[in-house]
Amino acid sequence: MPLTGPDLLPRFLALDDFLVAHQALWRPKPFTSLSLPWERDHPELARWLRARSLEQAEANHNQPHLLEAPAPFPELAATAQALSMLDELPGHDLEALSPRLSLDVPGRKWQQIEAFSQRLAFRQPTTHWLDWCAGKGHLGRLLARDGSRLTCLEQDAALIEAGQQMSQRLHIDAQHLQQDVLAADAATRLHAEHSPVALHACGDLHVRLLQLASAKGCRQLAVAPCCYNRIGAAQYQALSTAARQSTLQLSRSDLGLPLSETVTAGQRQRQQRDQSMARRLAFDLWQRDQRGSDDYLPTPSLPVSWLAKDFPSYCRDLAELKALSLHAPHSWDELEAAGWLRLAQVRNLELLRNLFRRPLELWLLLDRALYLTEQGYQVRLGTFCAHQLTPRNLLLLAEQP
């Protein structure tokens, strides 16, 4: 069964205890620290992880709980799995859809839209959908194909125009409106008769929807959150009473942990990602040695074209970009090899941190669910699609009794 009313708070409190007790394991980032504080407490686990290859780390990336590692890894993995258990929300089959509805939508994205739509079983019939951060309004059009009214809110003017044309071609009763949903006047766009939906609206964007929809008395809403770290504040602003009372204080960096999992990258993308990270880690070793400082030096995001440079040119150009005057290393080849070795260690050390990805994501989702229950909603939490389709497969359904 999905999580509902009386189950929400006990699960939240159990997750809160787990995350607070073990924050020394999941807060430090192997990418930015040459050694991690927890390695002193668990030397056997640290040595075992550091000895593994990059290929071994990649094989366990999506399922770190299956790794047969030294203690305390198995116990932590079992607890994380138990606390993260969440069933699929009940669904209904969609009737045969017109192929025109999915025109110009990437296949994986359309599968997510269909799966999301299949889970929207509200007790009261919906008459007016509101697609929040709608893009071209593909989700809204699928929901409104039965003749319901549709309002799509989007900030990008080009997407609004394209979406309006699509709706007109399909004879969907839709209004595509330009709106910054974080602006003060966004409240004027929501009304009690609206049923808001948001598929993968980031951080502040979906939080703003929960706040406005509950304030306006919308009867029902459905939100699949994404990118919890896309917030304006430096620290996470808890929504519910339980989360505000927690000692867990989350930075934007902490909020990025649930997003560190990838399931859709192709082989070329993974190769480019690995090469980029190995070079950054090699550069980091070089700058630490040259500057006599054991601190990580943040570097800007670089275009993929930088990977076409030879390794020495990459490092020199990055040093120039950071306004650093660094002497050439003893051996560029040895430095590059050290970057790849460090990448293998980083990826394997991250497997311990990755055990906490889903618990932290569910903690955040439960904060939103508990907030809505405090606003008088009945809430259900569950998954809406397979994890392989998107790791951001958690869905919050709320309806007024």
N, C-alpha and C positions, 0 to 999 in steps of 0.2 A: 504493500500500500504506500502511496505518497505520504509525505509528512503533512499533518493537518493540526488544527487548533491546539489540543492538549499536549501534543508531542513536540511542539516547536521549542518551547522554553527549556525543557529538560535536555534536548539535543544541543541547543545553543550553549547551555552551561557546561555540558560535558566537553564540547569542543573548546570552549573558552579555557577550561582547566588544562586540557591537553596542550593547547598552543602556548599558554602562559608558562607552563612547567618546562617546556622544551624550547623556548625561544632562543636559547644559546646555540641550538643546533640548526635552526632554520634562518635566523637573521643574518649571520655573517655570510658574505658572498665569496666563494672560492676564486672567482674571476679577479677580484680586486685585492685579495689577501694571499700572501705567499704561504702563510700557515694560519690555521684556524684555531681559536681557543679550545674547541671541543676535542681537538686531536690529543691534547695532553691528558684528557680524561679517558679517551678511548683509543689508545695507541695501536692496538691490534687492528681495529676497524680502519683506522687511518692508513696504516701500512698496506693493508689488503686492498683498499680502494686505489691508493696511489700506484700500485703495481700493475693495475689492469690497463688494457689498451683502449684506444679511442673507439675502435670497432665494438668492443665489449660494452662500453658506456652507451653507445648508440643503440645497441640491441636492447638495453634495459630502460631506455629513456621514457617510453610510454607506460611501462609497467615496473617501476622500481620496487614495488612490494613483492615481486616474485624473485628478487635477487637473494641468493643464499649466502649472505654476508655474515661476518662475525657479529656478536652482540655489541650494542643493544639493537642492531638493525632489525632482526626478525620481530622482536616484541613491538617495536615502534611501528613497523609496517602493519602488523596485525591490528593494532589499536587504531591506526589511521584509517585502515580499510573499514573496520567496524563502524567508526564514527562517521564515515563518509557515505555509508550505504543510503541509497535513495532510489526508490522504484520509479519505473516509467509511469507517467500519467496515463490514465485510460484514454483511448482515442477512438475515432470513428473514421471509417473509410470515406474518402472523397469520391463523389461521382466522377464519371469521365469528364476531364477538363479540356477546354479548347486549347489547342497547341499555341494559339495566339497569346494566351495569358503568360506563357513562359518565354515569349520571344525576347531575345537579347539578354536573357538572364543566364549567367554561368550555371552549368549543371549542378554543381555542389550547392550553390546558393539556392537554387530552385528546390532542391531536395529539402533543405533546411526550412524554407518557406512552407512547403507542403506539410512537413512534419509538425511544425509549429501550429499551423491551421487545424490539423487533425486533433489537437489537444484542447481546443477551445470549446469545451462543453459547459456552458453556463445554464443555470436553472431558468433565468429570465431571457426571453428572446432579445437579440440585439437588433437595433434599428438604425444605429448611426455609428459606424466605426471611425476611429481617429488614429491614423497611422503617424506615430511620433518619430521624428527624424527619418522621414519616409524614403528619402532618395527619390527614385522615380515612382514609388508607390506600388511596387509589385505585390507586396504582402497585402496591402489594403484592397487592391483590385481582386485578388483571389477571394478575400473575405466578403467583398461586396458584390460578387457575381450573381447573388440571388436577388438583387434588387435593393439591398440595403443602401443607405446613403454612406458617403465616404468623404472624410476630410483628411488631406495629407499635409503635414507641416514639414517644411524643409527649408534650409537656409540657402542652398545653392540654386541660383536662378536658372542655370542651364538644366539642372535635373528637374526643376519644377516645370519648365516648358516642355521637356521631353515627356514627363509623366502625364501632363495634361493632354498632350496629343494622343498618347497611348490610351488613356481613359476614354477619350472621345471616340477613337476608332472602335473601341470595344463596347461603346454605349453604356459605360459605367457612370452612374450619377456621382461624380467626384469633383471636389474642389481642391486644387493644389495651391497652397498658400505659402508665400515666403515668410519665414519666421525664425528668428534666433530664439530657440526655446529657453535660453538662459536669460533673455532680456526681461525687463519688468513687465512689459505688455503681453508676455506669453500667456499670462493668466486669463486674458480676455478671449483666448482661442478655445478654452475648455468650458464645456457646459455639462450639467448633470446627465443629460441624455446621451452623452458620448460614451463609447466603450473603447478606451485607449489601448493600443497594442504597440509594443516596441520590441523588435527583434535585433539584438546586439547593438543597442544604444549604449554608448560609452559613459562610464563614470558619472560625472555631474549631470549628464543629459538624462539618464534614466532616473536618477535620484530626484531631479526636478519634476519629472512626470509623477512620481509617487506622491510628492508633496502637493502638487497642484491638483491632481485627480482626486485625492482624498479631501482636500479643502473644498473642492467644487461639488463633492458628493456624487461623483461618477459611480454608477451602480456596479460596474465590473471592469477589470483591467487585466492585462496579461503582459508580462515583461520577462524577457530573457536577457539578463545583463551581460555586459562585456567590458573589458578594459577598466577595471576598478581603479586603476592608477591615474586615469585621466580626470584629475580633480584640480581645482584652482588653489585649494589650501595646501600647505606643506604637510599637514597631518590629517589623517582620516577623521571626519566628523561623524560620530556615531549617531544613528537615527533613533533607535529604540531605548527604552529605559534600561534594559538589561545590558546592552552594549555600552551605554554611557557609564554604567556602574562598573564595568570591567576595568582591570588594571592594564589591559592590552592596549598599547598606544602604537598606531601603525603609521609609518611614513609612506610617502609615495613609492619609495623603493620597495618597501615591504609589500605594498599592494600589487606590485608587478609579479610576485611569485606565482600566482595561479596562471599567469599568461605565458610562463616560460615553457609550456609544453606545446609541441608542434606535431600535427599529424598529416598535414597536407603538402609539405614542401617536397618538391621533386628532387631527383638526384643532383641535377646541376645546381639548384638552389642550395642544397646541403653542402656541396663541395665549395661553393663560393662562400657560404657562411663559415665553414671550417677554416678555409684559407684566410679569410679576413680576421677571424678570432685568433688564429695561430700567429699571424703577423702582429696583431695588437699586443698579444702577450709577450712576443719576442721584443717588441719596441719597449714594453713596460720593463722587462728585465734590463734592457740597455739603459734606459733613462734612470732607473734606480741605481745602477752601478756607477754611471757617469756623474750623477748629481749627489751621490753619497746619501741618498734619502730612501728609506724603505716604505715610502708612501706611493700608492697608486696615483697615476696622473691621468685624469679623464681626457679623452681625445674625442674630437667631433665625429659625427657620422660622415663617412666618406662614400663617394659614388663607387659603383662596382668597377668603373674604368680604372680605378687605382690598382686593382688586382692585376692589370696588364703590365704594370711596372715591374722591373726586376726588384728583388728583395732589398738590396742596398739603396736603390733610388726611393723605394717606398719609405724606408726608415728615415733617410735624409730629408725627404720632402715633408714627412710628418713632423720631424724635429723643427724644420723651418716654420711650419704652420703653427707650432706651439712656441715659436720664438726661443728655441733652445739651441745652444751651441755645444754640440756633443762630438767627441772624438770617435773615429772609426773603431769598432771593436777589434779584438785580436783576430777573429775569424767570422766573417758574415755567415758562412755555412754553419758553423757551430751555433751561432746565435739563432739562426732560423730553425735548426734542429731542436734547440732548447725551447723555442716557442711552441713547436708541435708536441714535444714531451709535456710541456706545461698544460697545453690544451687537453691532452688525455687525462692528466691528473685532475684538472678543473672539472671536466665532464663527469668523472667518476665520483669525485667528492660531492658534486651537486646531487647525486642520486640520494644521499641522505636528506638533503634539503627538500628534494622533490617529493618525499613522502608526505610533506605538509602542504603541498599545493592544493589538493582537494579539500582537506579540512579547513584551510583558511578561506577558500572560496565559499564553502558552505556556511562558515561563520558569517561572512559578509552577506550572503543571501538571507540567512535567518535574521540578521539585523533588520533587513528590509521587511521581511515577513512579520516580525514582531511589531515593527512600527505600524504596519497596516492593521494588525489586529487591535492595536491601541486606538486606531481611528475607526474601529467598529466593523472591519471587514472579516469575513471568513476566508481563510487562506489555505491554499494547497501548494505544496512544493513537490516537484519531481523532475524527471528528465523528459525531454520531448523528442529526442532522436538518439541514435547510436553515437557513442563516444568517437568512433572513427570518422563520423561525418563532421563533427566539430567538438572539441573539448568543452566549448562554452555551450553545453547542452542542458543547462538547468533552467527551468521555467517556473515562474511565480504566477499563480492564478489567484485573483482576489475578487470577492463578490459580496455585496451587502446582503445581509440576511433578509 
